[in-house]
Amino acid sequence: MWLRATLLLGIANGYFVEFPISIPRVEDMLMLQWNTDKHSAETVTETVRRSARAIYDANGLDFSECFGVVLRMSQEGWADYSIVGDGHLKATPFLDGDGVRVDWEFLPGRLHSVIAMLRPDWALDIEEAPYRTERIADVDVGMFLLQSPGRPFWHMLSWSIRVAALKSALVPMRLHVLVHELQDWAPEGWVEALGEAAPVLRGLHWCKGHNRFPDYNRKAFETKPADNYYNKVFLMLGLSERHGYKYLVSVDDDMLLPPATLAHLLNGGPEADEKGCGVLAPLLQNGVPSVEIWAETWLTPGETTRLYECFAGSSTRFCDMFLSNYCGLEYENDVVKEVYRKVENLSIPEPWDGGAWYSQVSGLVGTDNKGLHPVRGNETCMKSVEGEAI
């Protein structure tokens, strides 16, 4: 028998949401209630954890065996729910099945993910609520980090922002972190890493699930309604309009930008306007199709020649159209063989000619995966260009 109980976390004038959960080894079903104006998802998680501990203690159970909670609703955005008042959402629980395990460390991110999928029109308000007290006057620049699972390089970006801020080199800006996996929902980690520059953080935003801004490109939305990359691109536009940003800076989490380079990039908007440039992009040592521009800008003629000789001696047997990498024989399967078939007519220019290579790829590769280049496949070339960059 299910006994319906409630974890009440306060009621005020903001959004109020109720999610059905259960605690491992406890038969009662609980309705977790979250007032987003008074509590962060992290505070909610700690309150639920304390309540669960009290339940375990009262029943003589070992709390070390309580991994977290079981979410008793769909996580895919199709859950039934009702609006029972202004800004008050109550999700409908399902009683059949085992539910979905959510460990304590992932519960804050999961709460945000469910809001983003059920009520995307509420999500930005809720995601930014913990940062509303921080005011930065006359902000024209919105910076967006597109985070991928498990990558640690965001710590370097935080350090660069922090150092640039301490040297008064940072233009007034706000930082938005776009994530699509629970392990990357780490607001406390970001605040700690940013240190004195923490006030620039405007929010972490959930980008896995249904696209929140389909009207920006209805065709793209209908083709890939739940693609996390499209979700992030559309969200950047939505946040820029929401905050009135004049300049949008998009950064992947595998880029290492020293403080001075980052500050110059963030300050580059007005100069780009004066020169009639719509896009300002950093030159990357493995960027496609900019690696040749990078080499001819920063390397000596001898270094450039050696790099181009490496490119000219490379293979065209790419096994992954997206990553542009090569594979050993142990990775060959039907999918890889199909990729080989698609690229079999590619030939490496000798001597190396970047323009000729890009024209060849454009003409022979029918998909949008046109980033094929030896700098991303040939490990010798990759190590060489990385060493030159460092």
C-alpha positions in Angstrom: 0.0 0.0 0.0 1.3 3.5 -0.9 0.9 6.2 1.8 0.9 9.7 0.3 3.1 12.0 2.4 4.6 15.5 1.7 7.9 17.1 2.1 7.0 20.8 2.4 9.8 23.2 1.7 8.0 26.6 2.0 5.4 28.5 0.0 5.8 32.0 -1.3 5.0 34.0 -4.4 7.4 32.3 -6.9 7.1 29.0 -8.9 6.0 26.1 -6.8 6.5 22.6 -8.1 5.7 19.2 -6.8 7.4 16.0 -7.9 6.5 12.4 -6.7 9.5 10.6 -5.2 10.1 7.6 -2.9 12.9 6.9 -0.5 14.7 3.5 -0.9 13.5 0.8 1.5 10.6 3.1 2.6 7.1 2.3 1.3 5.7 5.8 1.6 5.5 8.0 -1.5 6.5 11.6 -0.9 5.5 14.7 -2.9 8.7 16.7 -3.0 7.6 20.4 -3.0 10.0 23.1 -4.1 9.4 26.9 -3.9 12.0 28.2 -6.4 12.0 31.7 -5.0 13.0 30.6 -1.5 15.2 27.6 -2.2 17.8 26.5 -4.6 17.8 22.9 -6.0 20.8 22.3 -3.8 19.0 23.4 -0.7 16.0 21.2 -1.6 18.3 18.3 -2.0 19.9 18.8 1.4 16.4 19.2 3.1 15.2 15.9 1.5 18.4 14.2 2.6 17.9 15.3 6.2 14.3 14.2 6.1 15.3 10.8 4.6 17.9 10.4 7.4 15.2 11.1 10.0 13.0 8.5 8.4 15.8 5.9 8.4 16.7 6.6 12.0 13.1 6.3 13.1 12.8 2.9 11.4 16.2 1.6 12.6 17.7 1.6 9.1 21.3 2.3 8.0 21.3 5.6 6.2 24.6 4.7 4.4 22.4 2.5 2.2 20.2 5.4 1.1 21.7 6.3 -2.3 19.2 9.1 -3.0 15.6 9.1 -4.1 13.5 7.3 -6.7 11.7 9.7 -9.1 8.3 8.3 -9.7 7.5 10.2 -13.0 8.8 10.3 -16.5 12.1 12.1 -17.2 11.5 12.5 -20.9 9.1 15.4 -20.9 5.9 13.4 -21.4 4.8 13.2 -17.8 1.3 14.2 -16.9 1.0 17.3 -14.7 -1.5 19.8 -13.7 -1.4 23.5 -12.9 -3.2 23.9 -9.7 -2.6 27.7 -9.2 -0.6 30.6 -10.5 2.9 29.2 -11.0 2.0 25.9 -9.2 2.8 22.7 -11.0 2.0 19.2 -9.7 3.4 16.2 -11.6 1.2 13.1 -11.7 2.9 10.1 -10.1 3.0 6.7 -11.7 2.7 3.8 -9.3 3.7 0.9 -11.7 7.3 -0.1 -12.2 10.4 0.7 -10.2 10.8 4.4 -10.9 14.1 6.1 -11.8 17.0 6.1 -9.4 18.5 9.6 -8.7 21.6 9.7 -6.5 22.0 12.6 -4.1 24.8 14.2 -6.0 22.6 14.3 -9.2 19.3 15.4 -7.6 19.8 19.2 -8.0 20.5 18.8 -11.8 17.6 16.3 -12.1 15.2 18.8 -10.6 16.2 21.4 -13.1 16.1 19.0 -16.0 12.5 18.0 -15.1 11.4 21.7 -15.0 13.1 22.3 -18.3 11.2 19.5 -20.0 7.8 20.1 -18.4 7.7 23.9 -18.4 10.5 25.3 -20.5 8.8 28.7 -20.2 9.6 28.6 -16.4 13.1 27.2 -16.7 15.1 30.3 -17.3 13.5 32.1 -14.3 14.3 29.1 -12.1 17.8 28.5 -13.4 18.8 32.1 -12.9 17.0 32.6 -9.5 20.1 31.9 -7.4 22.1 34.6 -9.2 19.5 37.4 -9.4 21.1 39.3 -6.5 24.2 39.9 -8.5 24.0 43.0 -10.5 26.5 44.0 -13.3 25.6 47.4 -14.8 25.6 48.0 -18.6 26.3 44.4 -19.7 26.6 44.0 -23.5 28.5 40.7 -23.5 27.0 37.3 -22.8 29.5 34.4 -22.7 28.3 30.9 -23.2 30.2 27.7 -22.3 29.1 24.6 -24.1 30.0 21.9 -21.7 30.5 18.2 -22.6 30.4 15.3 -20.1 33.5 14.8 -18.1 35.8 17.4 -19.6 37.9 19.3 -16.9 39.0 22.2 -19.0 36.3 24.5 -17.7 38.6 25.0 -14.6 41.1 26.7 -16.9 38.4 28.9 -18.3 37.3 29.9 -14.8 40.9 30.6 -13.9 41.3 32.9 -17.0 38.1 34.8 -16.2 39.3 35.2 -12.6 42.8 36.5 -13.5 41.4 38.8 -16.2 38.9 40.2 -13.6 41.6 40.7 -11.0 43.7 42.6 -13.5 40.7 44.8 -14.4 40.9 43.6 -18.0 37.5 42.0 -18.1 34.7 43.8 -19.9 31.4 43.7 -18.0 29.9 40.4 -19.0 27.8 37.5 -17.8 28.6 33.8 -18.0 26.1 31.1 -18.8 27.0 27.4 -18.5 25.1 25.1 -20.9 25.1 21.4 -19.8 23.3 18.3 -20.9 24.5 15.7 -18.4 23.8 15.5 -14.6 27.5 15.1 -13.7 28.2 18.6 -15.1 25.6 20.4 -13.0 28.0 21.9 -10.5 27.1 25.5 -9.6 29.1 25.4 -6.4 32.2 24.2 -8.3 31.8 27.1 -10.7 31.5 29.6 -7.9 34.5 28.3 -6.2 36.6 28.2 -9.4 35.6 31.7 -10.4 36.5 33.1 -7.0 36.5 36.9 -7.0 34.9 36.8 -10.4 31.9 34.7 -9.3 29.4 37.5 -9.8 29.8 37.1 -13.6 28.0 33.7 -13.3 24.4 34.2 -14.4 23.3 30.6 -14.4 23.6 26.9 -15.4 21.1 25.9 -18.0 19.8 22.4 -18.9 20.1 21.6 -22.6 19.0 17.9 -22.8 15.4 17.3 -23.8 13.0 19.4 -25.8 14.3 22.6 -27.4 12.9 25.6 -25.6 12.9 28.0 -28.6 11.4 26.2 -31.6 10.4 29.5 -33.3 14.0 30.5 -34.0 14.2 27.8 -36.7 11.1 25.7 -37.0 12.6 23.4 -39.6 15.7 22.6 -37.4 13.5 22.1 -34.4 11.3 19.6 -36.3 14.3 17.8 -37.6 16.1 17.5 -34.2 13.7 18.6 -31.5 15.8 17.1 -28.7 19.4 17.5 -30.0 21.5 18.9 -27.2 23.7 21.0 -29.6 20.8 22.6 -31.3 19.3 23.1 -27.9 22.4 25.0 -26.8 22.5 27.2 -29.9 18.9 28.1 -29.6 19.3 28.8 -25.9 22.1 31.2 -26.5 19.9 33.2 -28.8 17.1 33.1 -26.3 19.3 34.2 -23.4 20.9 37.0 -25.5 17.4 38.4 -26.3 16.3 38.0 -22.6 19.2 40.0 -21.3 19.7 42.4 -24.2 23.2 41.3 -25.0 24.8 43.1 -27.9 27.6 40.5 -28.3 27.4 36.8 -27.9 30.6 34.8 -27.1 30.4 31.0 -27.6 33.2 28.8 -26.2 33.5 25.0 -26.2 35.0 23.4 -23.1 38.0 22.0 -24.9 39.5 25.4 -25.6 42.4 26.8 -23.5 42.3 30.6 -23.6 45.0 32.5 -21.5 43.5 35.5 -19.5 44.9 38.1 -21.9 43.5 36.3 -25.0 40.1 35.8 -23.4 39.9 39.5 -22.3 40.8 40.6 -25.8 38.2 38.3 -27.3 35.5 39.6 -24.9 36.5 43.2 -25.7 36.6 42.6 -29.5 32.9 43.4 -30.3 33.2 47.2 -30.8 36.3 46.9 -33.0 34.6 44.2 -35.0 31.7 46.5 -35.6 34.0 49.3 -36.8 35.5 46.9 -39.3 32.2 45.5 -40.5 32.8 42.0 -39.1 29.8 40.0 -38.1 31.9 37.2 -36.5 35.1 37.4 -34.5 36.8 34.0 -34.0 40.1 33.0 -32.4 42.7 31.3 -34.5 43.1 27.7 -33.2 46.0 25.4 -33.9 43.6 22.6 -34.9 40.7 24.7 -36.3 39.1 23.7 -39.6 39.3 25.5 -42.0 41.6 28.0 -40.1 44.6 25.8 -39.3 46.5 27.1 -42.3 45.7 30.7 -41.4 47.0 30.0 -37.9 50.2 28.4 -39.2 51.0 31.2 -41.6 50.2 33.8 -38.9 52.2 32.4 -36.0 54.8 29.9 -37.3 58.1 30.5 -39.0 58.4 29.5 -42.7 60.3 26.4 -41.7 57.8 25.4 -39.1 54.9 25.9 -41.5 56.7 23.8 -44.2 57.3 20.9 -41.8 53.6 21.0 -40.7 52.4 21.0 -44.3 54.7 18.1 -45.1 53.0 16.2 -42.3 49.6 17.0 -43.7 50.7 15.9 -47.2 52.0 12.6 -45.9 48.7 11.8 -44.2 46.0 9.2 -45.0 42.4 9.9 -46.2 41.0 6.8 -44.4 38.9 8.7 -41.9 36.7 6.3 -39.9 34.5 8.9 -38.2 33.0 11.8 -40.1 32.2 13.8 -37.1 35.5 13.4 -35.1 37.7 13.3 -38.3 39.8 10.6 -36.8 41.6 7.5 -38.0 40.9 4.0 -36.6 43.1 0.9 -36.3 42.1 -2.4 -37.8 40.7 -3.5 -34.5 37.9 -0.8 -34.8 36.8 -1.8 -38.3 33.1 -2.7 -38.6 30.3 -2.2 -41.0 29.8 1.4 -39.9 33.5 2.2 -40.4 33.6 0.5 -43.7 30.7 2.7 -44.9 32.6 5.8 -43.9 35.6 4.5 -45.8 33.4 4.1 -48.9 32.2 7.7 -48.6 35.7 9.1 -48.4 37.5 6.7 -50.8 37.7 9.4 -53.6 39.5 11.9 -51.4 43.2 12.4 -52.1 45.8 14.4 -50.2 47.3 17.3 -52.1 51.1 17.1 -52.4 52.5 19.6 -51.7 49.8 20.5 -49.2 47.2 23.0 -50.5 44.5 23.9 -47.9 42.2 25.5 -50.4 42.4 22.5 -52.7 41.7 20.1 -49.8 38.7 22.1 -48.6 37.2 22.3 -52.1 37.6 18.6 -52.5 35.9 17.8 -49.2 33.1 20.2 -50.0 32.5 18.5 -53.3 32.7 14.9 -52.2 31.2 14.9 -48.7 27.4 15.1 -49.0 26.7 15.5 -45.3 27.4 18.5 -43.0 30.5 16.7 -41.5 33.0 18.6 -43.6 35.6 19.1 -40.9 37.8 16.3 -42.2 41.5 17.3 -41.9 44.8 15.6 -41.1 45.2 18.0 -38.2 42.4 16.1 -36.5 43.3 12.6 -37.6 47.0 12.3 -37.9 48.4 11.9 -34.4 51.9 13.0 -35.5 50.5 16.2 -37.0 48.3 16.8 -33.9 51.2 16.5 -31.5 53.4 18.7 -33.7 50.9 21.6 -34.0 50.0 21.3 -30.3 53.7 21.7 -29.4 54.1 24.7 -31.6 50.9 26.3 -30.1 52.2 25.8 -26.5 
